[in-house]
Amino acid sequence: MASLYHVVSVEDDGGIFALIEATLRPLPVQCHHARNGEEALKLIPAVKPDVVVLDLALPDILGWDLLAQLDALDDCHPDVVVLSALVEGGRPVRSDRGTIDRVITKPFVPAELRHSVSELLGLA
C-alpha cells in the first residue's frame, strides 16, 4: 500500500477548501483544514503535514506572519504552497519570513495545484 501523506490547508473560505480537497482527492493524501492562523498553529504541529497550502489573507493573522511562525517550529518543516489572490504565480521564494516552495494565484486551476503537491511529495 502507498504511503498516506498529510496536507493542511489554511483557508478561511469553506468553499475553496472543498475545492482544494476535491482537487487533491486523486492523490494518496489526507486533507486537514485550518480556518485561520490560530487553528493552523495548533493543527500543524499536531499533524506534522508534508505540505501546507496557505492562503495569505486570513481573518486573524497575515499569512506571511504565520509562515514565519511555521519556520520557527522545531520538529515540523512542511513544504509550503501559497495559494492566494495576493501574489503572482511562480516557483520557490525565500522571504524574510520563510521559504515558499510554490506560489499559485487565485483563482487557480485545480490541475496546477494537484501537480504542485504531487511534485513536492515526489509523486510526479
Contacts in CASP RR format, 6 or more apart in sequence:
PFRMAT RR
TARGET T0000
AUTHOR 0000-0000-0000
METHOD contacts of the structure
MODEL  1
MASLYHVVSVEDDGGIFALIEATLRPLPVQCHHARNGEEALKLIPAVKPD
VVVLDLALPDILGWDLLAQLDALDDCHPDVVVLSALVEGGRPVRSDRGTI
DRVITKPFVPAELRHSVSELLGLA
2 28 0 8 1.000
3 28 0 8 1.000
4 28 0 8 1.000
4 29 0 8 1.000
4 30 0 8 1.000
5 27 0 8 1.000
5 28 0 8 1.000
5 29 0 8 1.000
5 30 0 8 1.000
5 49 0 8 1.000
5 50 0 8 1.000
5 51 0 8 1.000
5 121 0 8 1.000
6 29 0 8 1.000
6 30 0 8 1.000
6 32 0 8 1.000
6 47 0 8 1.000
6 48 0 8 1.000
6 49 0 8 1.000
6 50 0 8 1.000
6 51 0 8 1.000
7 24 0 8 1.000
7 29 0 8 1.000
7 30 0 8 1.000
7 31 0 8 1.000
7 32 0 8 1.000
7 49 0 8 1.000
7 50 0 8 1.000
7 51 0 8 1.000
7 52 0 8 1.000
7 53 0 8 1.000
7 117 0 8 1.000
8 31 0 8 1.000
8 32 0 8 1.000
8 33 0 8 1.000
8 34 0 8 1.000
8 40 0 8 1.000
8 43 0 8 1.000
8 44 0 8 1.000
8 47 0 8 1.000
8 49 0 8 1.000
8 51 0 8 1.000
8 52 0 8 1.000
8 53 0 8 1.000
8 78 0 8 1.000
9 17 0 8 1.000
9 20 0 8 1.000
9 21 0 8 1.000
9 31 0 8 1.000
9 32 0 8 1.000
9 33 0 8 1.000
9 34 0 8 1.000
9 52 0 8 1.000
9 53 0 8 1.000
10 34 0 8 1.000
10 36 0 8 1.000
10 37 0 8 1.000
10 39 0 8 1.000
10 40 0 8 1.000
10 52 0 8 1.000
10 53 0 8 1.000
10 54 0 8 1.000
10 55 0 8 1.000
10 58 0 8 1.000
10 63 0 8 1.000
10 66 0 8 1.000
11 17 0 8 1.000
11 20 0 8 1.000
11 33 0 8 1.000
11 34 0 8 1.000
11 35 0 8 1.000
11 53 0 8 1.000
11 55 0 8 1.000
11 83 0 8 1.000
12 35 0 8 1.000
12 36 0 8 1.000
12 55 0 8 1.000
12 57 0 8 1.000
12 58 0 8 1.000
12 59 0 8 1.000
13 55 0 8 1.000
14 33 0 8 1.000
14 35 0 8 1.000
16 55 0 8 1.000
16 106 0 8 1.000
17 31 0 8 1.000
17 33 0 8 1.000
19 110 0 8 1.000
20 31 0 8 1.000
20 53 0 8 1.000
20 83 0 8 1.000
20 113 0 8 1.000
21 31 0 8 1.000
21 33 0 8 1.000
22 110 0 8 1.000
23 110 0 8 1.000
23 111 0 8 1.000
23 113 0 8 1.000
23 114 0 8 1.000
24 31 0 8 1.000
24 113 0 8 1.000
24 114 0 8 1.000
24 117 0 8 1.000
26 114 0 8 1.000
27 114 0 8 1.000
27 117 0 8 1.000
27 118 0 8 1.000
27 121 0 8 1.000
27 123 0 8 1.000
28 123 0 8 1.000
29 50 0 8 1.000
29 51 0 8 1.000
29 117 0 8 1.000
29 121 0 8 1.000
32 43 0 8 1.000
32 47 0 8 1.000
32 49 0 8 1.000
34 40 0 8 1.000
34 42 0 8 1.000
34 43 0 8 1.000
34 44 0 8 1.000
36 58 0 8 1.000
36 59 0 8 1.000
36 60 0 8 1.000
36 61 0 8 1.000
37 58 0 8 1.000
37 60 0 8 1.000
37 61 0 8 1.000
37 63 0 8 1.000
37 66 0 8 1.000
38 60 0 8 1.000
38 61 0 8 1.000
40 52 0 8 1.000
40 66 0 8 1.000
40 70 0 8 1.000
41 66 0 8 1.000
41 69 0 8 1.000
44 52 0 8 1.000
44 70 0 8 1.000
44 73 0 8 1.000
44 76 0 8 1.000
44 78 0 8 1.000
45 73 0 8 1.000
45 75 0 8 1.000
45 76 0 8 1.000
48 75 0 8 1.000
48 76 0 8 1.000
48 78 0 8 1.000
49 76 0 8 1.000
49 78 0 8 1.000
50 78 0 8 1.000
50 79 0 8 1.000
50 120 0 8 1.000
50 121 0 8 1.000
51 78 0 8 1.000
51 79 0 8 1.000
51 80 0 8 1.000
51 81 0 8 1.000
51 117 0 8 1.000
51 120 0 8 1.000
51 121 0 8 1.000
52 70 0 8 1.000
52 78 0 8 1.000
52 79 0 8 1.000
52 80 0 8 1.000
52 81 0 8 1.000
53 81 0 8 1.000
53 83 0 8 1.000
53 113 0 8 1.000
53 117 0 8 1.000
54 63 0 8 1.000
54 66 0 8 1.000
54 67 0 8 1.000
54 80 0 8 1.000
54 81 0 8 1.000
54 82 0 8 1.000
54 83 0 8 1.000
54 84 0 8 1.000
55 63 0 8 1.000
55 82 0 8 1.000
55 83 0 8 1.000
55 84 0 8 1.000
56 62 0 8 1.000
56 63 0 8 1.000
56 64 0 8 1.000
56 82 0 8 1.000
56 84 0 8 1.000
56 86 0 8 1.000
56 87 0 8 1.000
57 63 0 8 1.000
57 84 0 8 1.000
57 85 0 8 1.000
57 86 0 8 1.000
58 66 0 8 1.000
64 95 0 8 1.000
64 97 0 8 1.000
65 97 0 8 1.000
67 80 0 8 1.000
67 95 0 8 1.000
67 97 0 8 1.000
67 98 0 8 1.000
67 100 0 8 1.000
68 97 0 8 1.000
68 98 0 8 1.000
70 76 0 8 1.000
70 78 0 8 1.000
70 80 0 8 1.000
70 98 0 8 1.000
71 77 0 8 1.000
71 97 0 8 1.000
71 98 0 8 1.000
71 99 0 8 1.000
79 101 0 8 1.000
79 102 0 8 1.000
79 120 0 8 1.000
80 99 0 8 1.000
80 100 0 8 1.000
80 101 0 8 1.000
80 102 0 8 1.000
81 100 0 8 1.000
81 101 0 8 1.000
81 102 0 8 1.000
81 103 0 8 1.000
81 104 0 8 1.000
81 113 0 8 1.000
81 116 0 8 1.000
81 117 0 8 1.000
81 120 0 8 1.000
82 93 0 8 1.000
82 100 0 8 1.000
82 102 0 8 1.000
82 103 0 8 1.000
82 104 0 8 1.000
83 104 0 8 1.000
83 106 0 8 1.000
83 108 0 8 1.000
83 113 0 8 1.000
84 105 0 8 1.000
84 106 0 8 1.000
85 105 0 8 1.000
85 106 0 8 1.000
85 107 0 8 1.000
87 103 0 8 1.000
87 105 0 8 1.000
88 103 0 8 1.000
88 105 0 8 1.000
89 103 0 8 1.000
89 104 0 8 1.000
89 105 0 8 1.000
90 102 0 8 1.000
90 103 0 8 1.000
90 104 0 8 1.000
91 102 0 8 1.000
91 103 0 8 1.000
92 99 0 8 1.000
92 100 0 8 1.000
92 101 0 8 1.000
92 102 0 8 1.000
93 99 0 8 1.000
93 100 0 8 1.000
93 103 0 8 1.000
94 100 0 8 1.000
101 120 0 8 1.000
102 116 0 8 1.000
102 119 0 8 1.000
102 120 0 8 1.000
104 112 0 8 1.000
104 113 0 8 1.000
104 116 0 8 1.000
115 124 0 8 1.000
118 124 0 8 1.000
END
